[in-house]
Amino acid sequence: MVCLHGTDPVTVYLSAWARVDGMTMTDLANALYIDRSLVKHLAMRRTLFIFPRATLLAAQAGASNRVAAAERRKLIRDVEEAGLHRNGDRWLSEAEDQVLAVLADGREATSSQLRDEVPLLEGSIVYGEGKSWGGRSPVGPRVMTTLSAAGHIVRATNDGSWITSRPRWASMKCWLGEEIGPHPEAEGVAELVAQWLRAFGPGTAADLRWWLGSTVTAVRRALTDLRAVEVDLDGQIGYLLRDDLEPIDPVEPWAALLPPLDPTTMGWFERDWYLGPYKTQLFDTSGNAGPTLWWDGRIVGGWRQTDTGEVVLQLLEDVSAEGRRALEQEAARLTEWLAGTRVLPRFPSPLFRASAPGL
């Protein structure tokens, strides 16, 4: 894996559980909050990911800086157009400085605590006025988004349980003991592309552009810099790293229960070869994947929990007797690991909603 999706806190734990034998919740919590070898960071496609600490430099240069610049421009424009601040750039710079001052010397604080101590975080922007979907958007969280994407602050310890996200903010420098240093954007993109090809290749330029949330130009430059090799993908041009061209030995059929937004389910832009005809059942209209069943390299359905916490299969096609047994064994293993905790996806798929109409 290059990184794990972190938008839904449950995904982080279940994605790791599916891949690391014997992993406990404490193991992952220690990696996130004690050892800090894994770090929550806003990056590709303005999405929260969990990165190995060693990948942060490339992620910041290759993705996060671009997100931070875009978020900053939008926030300045919106507060000026809403009449909240005449000079949005100066207001945002002052708000950022004051937030960083509060978080100096290793202090952690919730968004509410920061708002109490930094009056510049007060205020909201009206959107969709007169529309059924309209409302008010507070500016404080958007300041946190801009600061975090820029690598100045980080989601530190969690005030909630492992299935909820109630982060306390900290200075990135204090949390890690050092700042994320400067790094050329092109090198950051190339490092991310190399990691993606190592984990997910072969893939197309369209896959890479989507995953990075970048441009075709940036992707093609990275492929050139890496001297990636073109390969045939059923008539399309795909790419592999030069040292990854040896044929792979066949593997035995395998079963997996993956959570919503799992990095494998979300790893490619062109998904027909493993998703088949199930997009409308397993992805919501915004492109977020729900829980999935995998058998022998393909998605064959979804999964859910009963009211008592038992994990049950939602097969969308017939699989062999061997496949059903393997999937049922994985469901029993996950039921035992969850120990009665019910996990509800933040972005339930249509298939999941069909079994839980109240969502």
N, C-alpha and C positions, 0 to 999 in steps of 0.2 A: 504494500500500500504506500501511496505518497502521503496521504493524510486521511482522517476520518471526518465525516460530516458532523457538525456540532450544533446545527440549528435546533434539532430535537435532542434534548439531553439524553433520552433513552437510547438513541442510535449509537452514541459513543460506546456505551457499555455493551450493547448487544452485538455490535459489529466486532468488537474486540473478543467477546465471548465466543463468537462463531469461528474465530481464527486461532485463539490461544488456549491450548489445552490446560485445564485446571485453573484458569484465571478466576480470581474472586473480585468482588466489587471493591474490596479494600486495596487489592493490587493496583487497580486502575486509579482509584482515588489518590493513592500514594504517589503514583507517577504524575498526576495532575497538580497536586497541592503540596506535597512534601518534597519529593525529589525534583519536581518541576522539569522532568525530562520531556513531558508533553505539555504543549501550550495552546490555549484557545486563542485564535486570531482570525480577524476578518480579512478575507483574501478574495480568491477568484469568484467572479460573478456576485460580488458583495455578499458572500456567504460566509458564515462562521464555520471554521474548520478546526480540527485538533492536529497540530503539526508536531513531529519530533523537533526538539529544540535545534538540532543541527540543520533543519530545513528552513528555519525562520528567515535567515538572511536572504535566501533565494526567493521565498514567498513575498517578503517585503518589497524587494526590488522588482520582481517579475510580475506582481499582481497588486499587492496592497497599496503601494504608492499611487497607482492609477485610480484605485477605488477612492482613496482619501482625497485626491484632487477633485474628482467628480462630486463627491459628497460635500466638500467644502464650497464649491461653486454653487451647487443647488441650494445649500442652506443660506448662504449670503444673499442669493437672489430672492429666496422666499421670504426672508425676514424683512428685506427692503420693500418688496412688493406688498407685504402685509402691513407695512407701516409700523412695525415693531421697533426698528432701528434705522436711522437715516443712513448710517455708515455701517453696513453689515460686516465688512471686513474687519474694521476696528473692533466692533462688538465681539466678533467671534474670537479674535486674537486675545482680547482681554479676558473673555470667559475661559478660554483654554489655559491661559497663564494662571488664573485663579484656581482652576481645578487642579492643575499640577502642583500649585503651592500647598493645597490642602493635602495632597497625597505624598508630599515630600517626607523624607525620613522613614519610609516604609509603612506608612499608615494605609489601611484599607477603609473604604467607605462605600455604602450603598448609594444608589442614585438619589434616594430620598434625603440622605444625609448631605450629599453634595449640594442638592438644591437648597437645603436649609442654610448652608454656609456660603453659597455663591448665588446671590440674588440675580445675577445675569442669566442664570439658567431658567428663570421663571418666564412664563409667557407661552402662548400657543398660537398656531396658525389655523385659520378656518379654511376648510377645503370642501368642495362640493356643496356650496351653500344652496339650500333649497332642494337638494337632491336626497333621495332615500338613503344613499350611501355616504352622505356628507357627515362631517364632524369637526373635531378640533385635534390638531396634532401638536403636542408639546415640543418645544424646541430643545429642552434639556437633553433628552435621549439622543437627539441628533448631534449634539455637541460631543457626547460620549462616542458615538459612531465615528465621527471625524477623527477624534483623538486616538481611538483604538486602531482604526485603519492606518493611521500614520505611524503606528508603532510606539506611541508615547505612553499609553495606558493599556491595561490588560484585565480581562476578567479573571480575578484571583479566586479566593475561596468562595464556596457556594453556601448561602444561608439556608437553602432548601435541601431536600433529600436528593438522592441520585436521579429521581425521575422528574425533578423540577429544576428550573433555572432561575436562581435568585442571586446573581453574582455580586460580589463586593469588588469594587474597582481598586486597582493599585497602579502605581507607576511601574512601567515595564522595566526601567533601570533598577528599581528597588526589588522587584519580583525576581528578576533573573540575575541581579548583581552586575549587570552591564546593559548598555543600550544596544539596539539593533543598529549596527554600523552602516555606513553608506556602501552601496554596491551598484555597479552599472546595471541599468534596466535590462539591456540585451543579454548580459550574462545571467541575470536572474531568470529571465524567460527560458534561456537555453537549459539551465539547470532543472527547471520545472518540467520542461519538455522531455529531457533525458530521463527523469524519474518516472514520468508518465509512460514513456515507451518501455522502460524496464518492467513496469508493473502491468501495463495494459496492452502493449504493442503485440501484433501490428495494429496500427490504426491510421485513419485518414487525417488529412489536414483539417477537414471539417470537424472531426472528433476533437482534435487538439484546440482549435479555435474556440469551440463551444466550452470545453472544459476550463480553459484559461480565462474565458470572457474577454479575449483579446482580439487582435486583428489578424487577418490572413497574412499581411505583410510581416508582422512580428513572428508568426509561426513559421513562415517560410525562411525567414532569416535564421531562426533557431535551428531548423532542420539542416540548413546549409552549414551553419557553424559546427554542428555536431557531425556533419558528413553522414547523415542518416541515409540508409539504403532504401530505394523504392522496391516494393514487392507487390505482387498481384493479389488483390482481395476480390475475387469473383468479378473481375472486370474493372474494379476501381484501383486507384493507386493508393497503396498503403506504405507505411514506413516502419523500419526497424533500426535499432542501433547496429553499428558495424560488427560489434562483438557478440551479437545475439542472433546469429543467422543459422545456427545449427538446428536441425530438425529435433523436435521434442518427442520423446518416447510416449506412446499412449499411456493414459492413466486409467485406473479402475473407475467405474461409475461412482459418483459421490453425491451426497445429499446435504443440503444446507437450508436452514431457516434464517433469512436475513431480515433485518429491521427496516422500517421506513428510511428512505434517503441513504441506504447503504452505499458506500463508494463503488462497489461492483455494479449494483443495479444502475447507478447514476454515472458510471465511468465513461460511457461513450455517447456521442450524439446520435449516431446511426445504430439502432438497437434491434432491428428486426431479426438478426441472426441469433439472438438469445432470448428476445422478448416474444417473438412470434406475433400472433394476432391479439395480444392481451393488453395493449396499451390503454384502451378506454376503461378497462376493468381495474388496472393496477396503478395507473397514474391519474392524479387529479388534473383539472383543466389548466393549472399553472405549471404542470410538468414535474410535480413532486411525486416520488414513488412511495407507495405504501409497502407493508410487509409482504415478502415474497417467499415462495417455495422454489428451490432449485434442485433439479435432478439431472445429473450427467451433463452439466454445462448449459442448461437451458432453464428458463423460468416456466414452471408448470402450474402455478397457482399462488395463493396467498395463505396467510394464517391469522388466527385471532385467538383470544382467550375467552373462556366461559366466565360466568359470574363468579365461579369458585377459583378462577385462576388457571384452569387447565388449558394448555395450548392445544388447539385442534387445527386440522388441515382444512384448507379450502381449495381442493384440486379443481383445475379448469380443464383437465384432460386425463385420459386414462394413462397410467404409467404401469410399468411391469410390476409383478408381485414383489420383486426385489426392490424396486423403487419405492413402493408404498411402505414396505417394512422399514427401509432406511429412513424415510421421512418421518414415520411414526416414532422411530427410536430417537430421532433428533427432537421431535416435539416433546417426548417424555423427558429427555435430558434438559430441555429448556424449562419445562414445567418445574422440575426439581430445583433448577438453579434459581428461578424466580421466587420460589418458596412462598407462593401465595400472593405476591405483589402483582397487581394488575397494571399493565402498561398500555396506555391509549396513545395512538399516534397523533402528533400535532397536525399532520396533514393526512387524514384518513382517505384511503382510496375508495372508489365506488364499490369495489367488492367488499371492503371492510364495512362501509356504511350500510350495505345491504343486510349485514348481520347485526348491525347496531343502529337501527333507524333513529334513535334519539340523538345521535351525534350531529 
